Amino acid sequence: MTPASDDVVSPRTVKALREAMKRLLDGTPKHTDGRLTKANLGREAGVSHATLFRAKTILTEWDTALDAVGKRTPQQTRHDQEAHSLRASLTKKTDECTQLRRRLEAAATVIATLHHENTALRQQLGRKGTVVSLRTPAADSFRELTDRRASSSAALRNDLDGDNT
C-alpha cells in the first residue's frame, strides 16, 4: 500500500513501520517485549509516538491486522499453552501427592495397630512364664556322640604328640 494523502510521514518511516508490524505480528520482535500495542509498534520501528500517529494508513493496517490475529502474538499463544500444560501437570502431581499421603497415613495406622498387638502378645507371653524345653532324646544322643568323638580325638593327638618327643 502507498501512503494516503493524509499521511505526513516519509516513505522510509512507512517502510520501518511495516517491517516492525510484520515482526510484531510474526512474534519476532527485536526491540520490544512483543505485546501487540501501538506503543510497541512505534518502538519497534524506532519512531516517536507523534510520527506513529501521523501515519494514519499504517495505523489502519495495524488495527485491521490486530482484528485478524485476535491481539495475541504467537509468543503469547505459546506462553498460554505452556502455562496451561504446566497447570495440568501440577494438578496431576498434586493429586498423586494426595493419594500417596493417604496411603502413608493408612500404612502408619496399620503399623501402629500391629505394634500394639505385638506389645500385647509379648505382655501376655511374659505373664504365663512358661518356658518350653527344646531338649529331646535325639539331641541328647547327638551331644553324647560328639562329646565321645572329641575326647577320643584329643586322646589320639596326645598319643601322637607323646610318640614324637
Summary of the structure (lengths in Angstrom):
residues: 165
radius of gyration: 46.4
end to end distance: 126.9
largest distance: 136.5
contacts: 367
relative contact order: 0.07
helix: 77%
strand: 0%
